[in-house]
Amino acid sequence: MHRCKWFFLALLAAGCSSPPAAPAFPAAVAGGWNLKGSQSLPMESAPEVVRRLGTRGCWRATYEGPGSATVEMYALAASALGFEMVQRWRPVAETVVWYTPRYFVVVKWQSPDRAAVSALIRDLQKGFGGRQ
């Protein structure tokens, strides 16, 4: 019953508020990564767990450097939903997820340079509100 209350409150909050502004993806990130582009995504493109629990906006940024990386950010309908999304996320190779009070973040990469990938993730976590 407790989850139902949170879900209902999240839906209510999402319906009553204006769409969020797009996140400010940094042009350059530690480890030699450079922003190649970013775009807003339709809600239907969000992973099933994100759609089910609630999001107010979806964005994707592409970085190139010592490999390639994609950052997907989903504006949370309620900050408490980030923890739920992390708990329900199915692990995927070369992908990491975390949440902030405002966003659920998914980073996917293709790079043999693990130190550069770690620097990318640390810098993004710091820039978007830290790891929860």
Phi and psi in radians as a Rosetta constraint file:
Dihedral C 1 N 2 CA 2 C 2 CIRCULARHARMONIC -1.076 0.35
Dihedral N 2 CA 2 C 2 N 3 CIRCULARHARMONIC -0.731 0.35
Dihedral C 2 N 3 CA 3 C 3 CIRCULARHARMONIC -1.109 0.35
Dihedral N 3 CA 3 C 3 N 4 CIRCULARHARMONIC -0.636 0.35
Dihedral C 3 N 4 CA 4 C 4 CIRCULARHARMONIC -1.093 0.35
Dihedral N 4 CA 4 C 4 N 5 CIRCULARHARMONIC -0.680 0.35
Dihedral C 4 N 5 CA 5 C 5 CIRCULARHARMONIC -1.099 0.35
Dihedral N 5 CA 5 C 5 N 6 CIRCULARHARMONIC -0.804 0.35
Dihedral C 5 N 6 CA 6 C 6 CIRCULARHARMONIC -1.102 0.35
Dihedral N 6 CA 6 C 6 N 7 CIRCULARHARMONIC -0.727 0.35
Dihedral C 6 N 7 CA 7 C 7 CIRCULARHARMONIC -1.100 0.35
Dihedral N 7 CA 7 C 7 N 8 CIRCULARHARMONIC -0.787 0.35
Dihedral C 7 N 8 CA 8 C 8 CIRCULARHARMONIC -1.080 0.35
Dihedral N 8 CA 8 C 8 N 9 CIRCULARHARMONIC -0.777 0.35
Dihedral C 8 N 9 CA 9 C 9 CIRCULARHARMONIC -1.111 0.35
Dihedral N 9 CA 9 C 9 N 10 CIRCULARHARMONIC -0.667 0.35
Dihedral C 9 N 10 CA 10 C 10 CIRCULARHARMONIC -1.124 0.35
Dihedral N 10 CA 10 C 10 N 11 CIRCULARHARMONIC -0.762 0.35
Dihedral C 10 N 11 CA 11 C 11 CIRCULARHARMONIC -1.110 0.35
Dihedral N 11 CA 11 C 11 N 12 CIRCULARHARMONIC -0.722 0.35
Dihedral C 11 N 12 CA 12 C 12 CIRCULARHARMONIC -1.091 0.35
Dihedral N 12 CA 12 C 12 N 13 CIRCULARHARMONIC -0.802 0.35
Dihedral C 12 N 13 CA 13 C 13 CIRCULARHARMONIC -1.112 0.35
Dihedral N 13 CA 13 C 13 N 14 CIRCULARHARMONIC -0.698 0.35
Dihedral C 13 N 14 CA 14 C 14 CIRCULARHARMONIC -1.140 0.35
Dihedral N 14 CA 14 C 14 N 15 CIRCULARHARMONIC -0.658 0.35
Dihedral C 14 N 15 CA 15 C 15 CIRCULARHARMONIC -1.318 0.35
Dihedral N 15 CA 15 C 15 N 16 CIRCULARHARMONIC -0.382 0.35
Dihedral C 15 N 16 CA 16 C 16 CIRCULARHARMONIC -1.712 0.35
Dihedral N 16 CA 16 C 16 N 17 CIRCULARHARMONIC -0.137 0.35
Dihedral C 16 N 17 CA 17 C 17 CIRCULARHARMONIC -1.973 0.35
Dihedral N 17 CA 17 C 17 N 18 CIRCULARHARMONIC 2.801 0.35
Dihedral C 17 N 18 CA 18 C 18 CIRCULARHARMONIC -1.378 0.35
Dihedral N 18 CA 18 C 18 N 19 CIRCULARHARMONIC 2.754 0.35
Dihedral C 18 N 19 CA 19 C 19 CIRCULARHARMONIC -1.068 0.35
Dihedral N 19 CA 19 C 19 N 20 CIRCULARHARMONIC 2.508 0.35
Dihedral C 19 N 20 CA 20 C 20 CIRCULARHARMONIC -1.319 0.35
Dihedral N 20 CA 20 C 20 N 21 CIRCULARHARMONIC 2.745 0.35
Dihedral C 20 N 21 CA 21 C 21 CIRCULARHARMONIC -1.289 0.35
Dihedral N 21 CA 21 C 21 N 22 CIRCULARHARMONIC 2.679 0.35
Dihedral C 21 N 22 CA 22 C 22 CIRCULARHARMONIC -1.117 0.35
Dihedral N 22 CA 22 C 22 N 23 CIRCULARHARMONIC 2.505 0.35
Dihedral C 22 N 23 CA 23 C 23 CIRCULARHARMONIC -1.152 0.35
Dihedral N 23 CA 23 C 23 N 24 CIRCULARHARMONIC 2.643 0.35
Dihedral C 23 N 24 CA 24 C 24 CIRCULARHARMONIC -1.557 0.35
Dihedral N 24 CA 24 C 24 N 25 CIRCULARHARMONIC 1.608 0.35
Dihedral C 24 N 25 CA 25 C 25 CIRCULARHARMONIC -1.210 0.35
Dihedral N 25 CA 25 C 25 N 26 CIRCULARHARMONIC 2.282 0.35
Dihedral C 25 N 26 CA 26 C 26 CIRCULARHARMONIC -1.188 0.35
Dihedral N 26 CA 26 C 26 N 27 CIRCULARHARMONIC 2.525 0.35
Dihedral C 26 N 27 CA 27 C 27 CIRCULARHARMONIC -1.207 0.35
Dihedral N 27 CA 27 C 27 N 28 CIRCULARHARMONIC -0.575 0.35
Dihedral C 27 N 28 CA 28 C 28 CIRCULARHARMONIC -2.389 0.35
Dihedral N 28 CA 28 C 28 N 29 CIRCULARHARMONIC 2.487 0.35
Dihedral C 28 N 29 CA 29 C 29 CIRCULARHARMONIC -2.257 0.35
Dihedral N 29 CA 29 C 29 N 30 CIRCULARHARMONIC 2.642 0.35
Dihedral C 29 N 30 CA 30 C 30 CIRCULARHARMONIC -0.882 0.35
Dihedral N 30 CA 30 C 30 N 31 CIRCULARHARMONIC 2.615 0.35
Dihedral C 30 N 31 CA 31 C 31 CIRCULARHARMONIC 1.610 0.35
Dihedral N 31 CA 31 C 31 N 32 CIRCULARHARMONIC 0.067 0.35
Dihedral C 31 N 32 CA 32 C 32 CIRCULARHARMONIC 1.538 0.35
Dihedral N 32 CA 32 C 32 N 33 CIRCULARHARMONIC 0.375 0.35
Dihedral C 32 N 33 CA 33 C 33 CIRCULARHARMONIC -1.632 0.35
Dihedral N 33 CA 33 C 33 N 34 CIRCULARHARMONIC 2.395 0.35
Dihedral C 33 N 34 CA 34 C 34 CIRCULARHARMONIC -2.203 0.35
Dihedral N 34 CA 34 C 34 N 35 CIRCULARHARMONIC 2.399 0.35
Dihedral C 34 N 35 CA 35 C 35 CIRCULARHARMONIC -1.180 0.35
Dihedral N 35 CA 35 C 35 N 36 CIRCULARHARMONIC 2.203 0.35
Dihedral C 35 N 36 CA 36 C 36 CIRCULARHARMONIC -1.769 0.35
Dihedral N 36 CA 36 C 36 N 37 CIRCULARHARMONIC -0.401 0.35
Dihedral C 36 N 37 CA 37 C 37 CIRCULARHARMONIC 3.031 0.35
Dihedral N 37 CA 37 C 37 N 38 CIRCULARHARMONIC 2.782 0.35
Dihedral C 37 N 38 CA 38 C 38 CIRCULARHARMONIC -2.533 0.35
Dihedral N 38 CA 38 C 38 N 39 CIRCULARHARMONIC 2.710 0.35
Dihedral C 38 N 39 CA 39 C 39 CIRCULARHARMONIC -2.695 0.35
Dihedral N 39 CA 39 C 39 N 40 CIRCULARHARMONIC 2.721 0.35
Dihedral C 39 N 40 CA 40 C 40 CIRCULARHARMONIC -1.441 0.35
Dihedral N 40 CA 40 C 40 N 41 CIRCULARHARMONIC 2.509 0.35
Dihedral C 40 N 41 CA 41 C 41 CIRCULARHARMONIC -2.022 0.35
Dihedral N 41 CA 41 C 41 N 42 CIRCULARHARMONIC 2.636 0.35
Dihedral C 41 N 42 CA 42 C 42 CIRCULARHARMONIC -1.207 0.35
Dihedral N 42 CA 42 C 42 N 43 CIRCULARHARMONIC 2.581 0.35
Dihedral C 42 N 43 CA 43 C 43 CIRCULARHARMONIC -0.971 0.35
Dihedral N 43 CA 43 C 43 N 44 CIRCULARHARMONIC -0.542 0.35
Dihedral C 43 N 44 CA 44 C 44 CIRCULARHARMONIC -1.139 0.35
Dihedral N 44 CA 44 C 44 N 45 CIRCULARHARMONIC -0.358 0.35
Dihedral C 44 N 45 CA 45 C 45 CIRCULARHARMONIC -1.426 0.35
Dihedral N 45 CA 45 C 45 N 46 CIRCULARHARMONIC -0.183 0.35
Dihedral C 45 N 46 CA 46 C 46 CIRCULARHARMONIC -1.179 0.35
Dihedral N 46 CA 46 C 46 N 47 CIRCULARHARMONIC 2.576 0.35
Dihedral C 46 N 47 CA 47 C 47 CIRCULARHARMONIC -0.995 0.35
Dihedral N 47 CA 47 C 47 N 48 CIRCULARHARMONIC 2.680 0.35
Dihedral C 47 N 48 CA 48 C 48 CIRCULARHARMONIC -0.955 0.35
Dihedral N 48 CA 48 C 48 N 49 CIRCULARHARMONIC -0.756 0.35
Dihedral C 48 N 49 CA 49 C 49 CIRCULARHARMONIC -1.107 0.35
Dihedral N 49 CA 49 C 49 N 50 CIRCULARHARMONIC -0.625 0.35
Dihedral C 49 N 50 CA 50 C 50 CIRCULARHARMONIC -1.233 0.35
Dihedral N 50 CA 50 C 50 N 51 CIRCULARHARMONIC -0.786 0.35
Dihedral C 50 N 51 CA 51 C 51 CIRCULARHARMONIC -1.063 0.35
Dihedral N 51 CA 51 C 51 N 52 CIRCULARHARMONIC -0.755 0.35
Dihedral C 51 N 52 CA 52 C 52 CIRCULARHARMONIC -1.130 0.35
Dihedral N 52 CA 52 C 52 N 53 CIRCULARHARMONIC -0.722 0.35
Dihedral C 52 N 53 CA 53 C 53 CIRCULARHARMONIC -1.474 0.35
Dihedral N 53 CA 53 C 53 N 54 CIRCULARHARMONIC -0.432 0.35
Dihedral C 53 N 54 CA 54 C 54 CIRCULARHARMONIC 2.060 0.35
Dihedral N 54 CA 54 C 54 N 55 CIRCULARHARMONIC 2.219 0.35
Dihedral C 54 N 55 CA 55 C 55 CIRCULARHARMONIC -2.453 0.35
Dihedral N 55 CA 55 C 55 N 56 CIRCULARHARMONIC 2.658 0.35
Dihedral C 55 N 56 CA 56 C 56 CIRCULARHARMONIC -1.874 0.35
Dihedral N 56 CA 56 C 56 N 57 CIRCULARHARMONIC -0.147 0.35
Dihedral C 56 N 57 CA 57 C 57 CIRCULARHARMONIC -3.055 0.35
Dihedral N 57 CA 57 C 57 N 58 CIRCULARHARMONIC 2.693 0.35
Dihedral C 57 N 58 CA 58 C 58 CIRCULARHARMONIC -2.373 0.35
Dihedral N 58 CA 58 C 58 N 59 CIRCULARHARMONIC 2.363 0.35
Dihedral C 58 N 59 CA 59 C 59 CIRCULARHARMONIC -2.460 0.35
Dihedral N 59 CA 59 C 59 N 60 CIRCULARHARMONIC 2.690 0.35
Dihedral C 59 N 60 CA 60 C 60 CIRCULARHARMONIC -2.347 0.35
Dihedral N 60 CA 60 C 60 N 61 CIRCULARHARMONIC 2.394 0.35
Dihedral C 60 N 61 CA 61 C 61 CIRCULARHARMONIC -2.189 0.35
Dihedral N 61 CA 61 C 61 N 62 CIRCULARHARMONIC 2.539 0.35
Dihedral C 61 N 62 CA 62 C 62 CIRCULARHARMONIC -2.030 0.35
Dihedral N 62 CA 62 C 62 N 63 CIRCULARHARMONIC 2.291 0.35
Dihedral C 62 N 63 CA 63 C 63 CIRCULARHARMONIC -2.076 0.35
Dihedral N 63 CA 63 C 63 N 64 CIRCULARHARMONIC 2.539 0.35
Dihedral C 63 N 64 CA 64 C 64 CIRCULARHARMONIC -2.225 0.35
Dihedral N 64 CA 64 C 64 N 65 CIRCULARHARMONIC 2.637 0.35
Dihedral C 64 N 65 CA 65 C 65 CIRCULARHARMONIC 3.085 0.35
Dihedral N 65 CA 65 C 65 N 66 CIRCULARHARMONIC -2.085 0.35
Dihedral C 65 N 66 CA 66 C 66 CIRCULARHARMONIC -1.401 0.35
Dihedral N 66 CA 66 C 66 N 67 CIRCULARHARMONIC 0.861 0.35
Dihedral C 66 N 67 CA 67 C 67 CIRCULARHARMONIC 2.385 0.35
Dihedral N 67 CA 67 C 67 N 68 CIRCULARHARMONIC -2.734 0.35
Dihedral C 67 N 68 CA 68 C 68 CIRCULARHARMONIC -2.332 0.35
Dihedral N 68 CA 68 C 68 N 69 CIRCULARHARMONIC 2.645 0.35
Dihedral C 68 N 69 CA 69 C 69 CIRCULARHARMONIC -2.550 0.35
Dihedral N 69 CA 69 C 69 N 70 CIRCULARHARMONIC 2.528 0.35
Dihedral C 69 N 70 CA 70 C 70 CIRCULARHARMONIC -2.097 0.35
Dihedral N 70 CA 70 C 70 N 71 CIRCULARHARMONIC 2.301 0.35
Dihedral C 70 N 71 CA 71 C 71 CIRCULARHARMONIC -2.014 0.35
Dihedral N 71 CA 71 C 71 N 72 CIRCULARHARMONIC 2.106 0.35
Dihedral C 71 N 72 CA 72 C 72 CIRCULARHARMONIC -1.951 0.35
Dihedral N 72 CA 72 C 72 N 73 CIRCULARHARMONIC 2.284 0.35
Dihedral C 72 N 73 CA 73 C 73 CIRCULARHARMONIC -2.156 0.35
Dihedral N 73 CA 73 C 73 N 74 CIRCULARHARMONIC 2.366 0.35
Dihedral C 73 N 74 CA 74 C 74 CIRCULARHARMONIC -2.146 0.35
Dihedral N 74 CA 74 C 74 N 75 CIRCULARHARMONIC 2.082 0.35
Dihedral C 74 N 75 CA 75 C 75 CIRCULARHARMONIC -1.225 0.35
Dihedral N 75 CA 75 C 75 N 76 CIRCULARHARMONIC 2.190 0.35
Dihedral C 75 N 76 CA 76 C 76 CIRCULARHARMONIC -1.303 0.35
Dihedral N 76 CA 76 C 76 N 77 CIRCULARHARMONIC 2.407 0.35
Dihedral C 76 N 77 CA 77 C 77 CIRCULARHARMONIC -1.204 0.35
Dihedral N 77 CA 77 C 77 N 78 CIRCULARHARMONIC -0.494 0.35
Dihedral C 77 N 78 CA 78 C 78 CIRCULARHARMONIC -2.649 0.35
Dihedral N 78 CA 78 C 78 N 79 CIRCULARHARMONIC 2.433 0.35
Dihedral C 78 N 79 CA 79 C 79 CIRCULARHARMONIC -1.047 0.35
Dihedral N 79 CA 79 C 79 N 80 CIRCULARHARMONIC -0.533 0.35
Dihedral C 79 N 80 CA 80 C 80 CIRCULARHARMONIC -1.164 0.35
Dihedral N 80 CA 80 C 80 N 81 CIRCULARHARMONIC -0.310 0.35
Dihedral C 80 N 81 CA 81 C 81 CIRCULARHARMONIC -1.308 0.35
Dihedral N 81 CA 81 C 81 N 82 CIRCULARHARMONIC -0.344 0.35
Dihedral C 81 N 82 CA 82 C 82 CIRCULARHARMONIC -1.043 0.35
Dihedral N 82 CA 82 C 82 N 83 CIRCULARHARMONIC -0.783 0.35
Dihedral C 82 N 83 CA 83 C 83 CIRCULARHARMONIC -1.084 0.35
Dihedral N 83 CA 83 C 83 N 84 CIRCULARHARMONIC -0.735 0.35
Dihedral C 83 N 84 CA 84 C 84 CIRCULARHARMONIC -1.086 0.35
Dihedral N 84 CA 84 C 84 N 85 CIRCULARHARMONIC -0.708 0.35
Dihedral C 84 N 85 CA 85 C 85 CIRCULARHARMONIC -1.135 0.35
Dihedral N 85 CA 85 C 85 N 86 CIRCULARHARMONIC -0.745 0.35
Dihedral C 85 N 86 CA 86 C 86 CIRCULARHARMONIC -1.082 0.35
Dihedral N 86 CA 86 C 86 N 87 CIRCULARHARMONIC -0.715 0.35
Dihedral C 86 N 87 CA 87 C 87 CIRCULARHARMONIC -1.139 0.35
Dihedral N 87 CA 87 C 87 N 88 CIRCULARHARMONIC -0.603 0.35
Dihedral C 87 N 88 CA 88 C 88 CIRCULARHARMONIC -1.601 0.35
Dihedral N 88 CA 88 C 88 N 89 CIRCULARHARMONIC -0.170 0.35
Dihedral C 88 N 89 CA 89 C 89 CIRCULARHARMONIC -1.149 0.35
Dihedral N 89 CA 89 C 89 N 90 CIRCULARHARMONIC 2.342 0.35
Dihedral C 89 N 90 CA 90 C 90 CIRCULARHARMONIC -1.552 0.35
Dihedral N 90 CA 90 C 90 N 91 CIRCULARHARMONIC 2.163 0.35
Dihedral C 90 N 91 CA 91 C 91 CIRCULARHARMONIC -1.030 0.35
Dihedral N 91 CA 91 C 91 N 92 CIRCULARHARMONIC 2.474 0.35
Dihedral C 91 N 92 CA 92 C 92 CIRCULARHARMONIC -2.349 0.35
Dihedral N 92 CA 92 C 92 N 93 CIRCULARHARMONIC 2.461 0.35
Dihedral C 92 N 93 CA 93 C 93 CIRCULARHARMONIC -1.020 0.35
Dihedral N 93 CA 93 C 93 N 94 CIRCULARHARMONIC 2.514 0.35
Dihedral C 93 N 94 CA 94 C 94 CIRCULARHARMONIC 0.936 0.35
Dihedral N 94 CA 94 C 94 N 95 CIRCULARHARMONIC 0.704 0.35
Dihedral C 94 N 95 CA 95 C 95 CIRCULARHARMONIC -2.493 0.35
Dihedral N 95 CA 95 C 95 N 96 CIRCULARHARMONIC 2.441 0.35
Dihedral C 95 N 96 CA 96 C 96 CIRCULARHARMONIC -2.336 0.35
Dihedral N 96 CA 96 C 96 N 97 CIRCULARHARMONIC 2.554 0.35
Dihedral C 96 N 97 CA 97 C 97 CIRCULARHARMONIC -2.241 0.35
Dihedral N 97 CA 97 C 97 N 98 CIRCULARHARMONIC 2.657 0.35
Dihedral C 97 N 98 CA 98 C 98 CIRCULARHARMONIC -2.765 0.35
Dihedral N 98 CA 98 C 98 N 99 CIRCULARHARMONIC 3.052 0.35
Dihedral C 98 N 99 CA 99 C 99 CIRCULARHARMONIC -2.383 0.35
Dihedral N 99 CA 99 C 99 N 100 CIRCULARHARMONIC 2.728 0.35
Dihedral C 99 N 100 CA 100 C 100 CIRCULARHARMONIC -2.122 0.35
Dihedral N 100 CA 100 C 100 N 101 CIRCULARHARMONIC 3.095 0.35
Dihedral C 100 N 101 CA 101 C 101 CIRCULARHARMONIC -1.038 0.35
Dihedral N 101 CA 101 C 101 N 102 CIRCULARHARMONIC -0.374 0.35
Dihedral C 101 N 102 CA 102 C 102 CIRCULARHARMONIC -1.941 0.35
Dihedral N 102 CA 102 C 102 N 103 CIRCULARHARMONIC -0.454 0.35
Dihedral C 102 N 103 CA 103 C 103 CIRCULARHARMONIC -2.314 0.35
Dihedral N 103 CA 103 C 103 N 104 CIRCULARHARMONIC 2.640 0.35
Dihedral C 103 N 104 CA 104 C 104 CIRCULARHARMONIC -1.833 0.35
Dihedral N 104 CA 104 C 104 N 105 CIRCULARHARMONIC 2.222 0.35
Dihedral C 104 N 105 CA 105 C 105 CIRCULARHARMONIC -2.086 0.35
Dihedral N 105 CA 105 C 105 N 106 CIRCULARHARMONIC 2.356 0.35
Dihedral C 105 N 106 CA 106 C 106 CIRCULARHARMONIC -2.189 0.35
Dihedral N 106 CA 106 C 106 N 107 CIRCULARHARMONIC 2.152 0.35
Dihedral C 106 N 107 CA 107 C 107 CIRCULARHARMONIC -2.051 0.35
Dihedral N 107 CA 107 C 107 N 108 CIRCULARHARMONIC 2.189 0.35
Dihedral C 107 N 108 CA 108 C 108 CIRCULARHARMONIC -2.076 0.35
Dihedral N 108 CA 108 C 108 N 109 CIRCULARHARMONIC 2.421 0.35
Dihedral C 108 N 109 CA 109 C 109 CIRCULARHARMONIC -2.422 0.35
Dihedral N 109 CA 109 C 109 N 110 CIRCULARHARMONIC 2.783 0.35
Dihedral C 109 N 110 CA 110 C 110 CIRCULARHARMONIC -2.347 0.35
Dihedral N 110 CA 110 C 110 N 111 CIRCULARHARMONIC 1.736 0.35
Dihedral C 110 N 111 CA 111 C 111 CIRCULARHARMONIC -2.828 0.35
Dihedral N 111 CA 111 C 111 N 112 CIRCULARHARMONIC 2.386 0.35
Dihedral C 111 N 112 CA 112 C 112 CIRCULARHARMONIC -1.404 0.35
Dihedral N 112 CA 112 C 112 N 113 CIRCULARHARMONIC -0.205 0.35
Dihedral C 112 N 113 CA 113 C 113 CIRCULARHARMONIC -1.587 0.35
Dihedral N 113 CA 113 C 113 N 114 CIRCULARHARMONIC 1.578 0.35
Dihedral C 113 N 114 CA 114 C 114 CIRCULARHARMONIC -1.104 0.35
Dihedral N 114 CA 114 C 114 N 115 CIRCULARHARMONIC -0.586 0.35
Dihedral C 114 N 115 CA 115 C 115 CIRCULARHARMONIC -1.137 0.35
Dihedral N 115 CA 115 C 115 N 116 CIRCULARHARMONIC -0.700 0.35
Dihedral C 115 N 116 CA 116 C 116 CIRCULARHARMONIC -1.174 0.35
Dihedral N 116 CA 116 C 116 N 117 CIRCULARHARMONIC -0.680 0.35
Dihedral C 116 N 117 CA 117 C 117 CIRCULARHARMONIC -1.133 0.35
Dihedral N 117 CA 117 C 117 N 118 CIRCULARHARMONIC -0.755 0.35
Dihedral C 117 N 118 CA 118 C 118 CIRCULARHARMONIC -1.068 0.35
Dihedral N 118 CA 118 C 118 N 119 CIRCULARHARMONIC -0.713 0.35
Dihedral C 118 N 119 CA 119 C 119 CIRCULARHARMONIC -1.118 0.35
Dihedral N 119 CA 119 C 119 N 120 CIRCULARHARMONIC -0.737 0.35
Dihedral C 119 N 120 CA 120 C 120 CIRCULARHARMONIC -1.006 0.35
Dihedral N 120 CA 120 C 120 N 121 CIRCULARHARMONIC -0.871 0.35
Dihedral C 120 N 121 CA 121 C 121 CIRCULARHARMONIC -1.126 0.35
Dihedral N 121 CA 121 C 121 N 122 CIRCULARHARMONIC -0.799 0.35
Dihedral C 121 N 122 CA 122 C 122 CIRCULARHARMONIC -1.032 0.35
Dihedral N 122 CA 122 C 122 N 123 CIRCULARHARMONIC -0.759 0.35
Dihedral C 122 N 123 CA 123 C 123 CIRCULARHARMONIC -1.166 0.35
Dihedral N 123 CA 123 C 123 N 124 CIRCULARHARMONIC -0.725 0.35
Dihedral C 123 N 124 CA 124 C 124 CIRCULARHARMONIC -1.146 0.35
Dihedral N 124 CA 124 C 124 N 125 CIRCULARHARMONIC -0.723 0.35
Dihedral C 124 N 125 CA 125 C 125 CIRCULARHARMONIC -1.069 0.35
Dihedral N 125 CA 125 C 125 N 126 CIRCULARHARMONIC -0.748 0.35
Dihedral C 125 N 126 CA 126 C 126 CIRCULARHARMONIC -1.133 0.35
Dihedral N 126 CA 126 C 126 N 127 CIRCULARHARMONIC -0.749 0.35
Dihedral C 126 N 127 CA 127 C 127 CIRCULARHARMONIC -1.249 0.35
Dihedral N 127 CA 127 C 127 N 128 CIRCULARHARMONIC -0.495 0.35
Dihedral C 127 N 128 CA 128 C 128 CIRCULARHARMONIC -1.899 0.35
Dihedral N 128 CA 128 C 128 N 129 CIRCULARHARMONIC 0.455 0.35
Dihedral C 128 N 129 CA 129 C 129 CIRCULARHARMONIC 1.824 0.35
Dihedral N 129 CA 129 C 129 N 130 CIRCULARHARMONIC 0.159 0.35
Dihedral C 129 N 130 CA 130 C 130 CIRCULARHARMONIC 1.380 0.35
Dihedral N 130 CA 130 C 130 N 131 CIRCULARHARMONIC 2.889 0.35
Dihedral C 130 N 131 CA 131 C 131 CIRCULARHARMONIC -1.477 0.35
Dihedral N 131 CA 131 C 131 N 132 CIRCULARHARMONIC 2.455 0.35
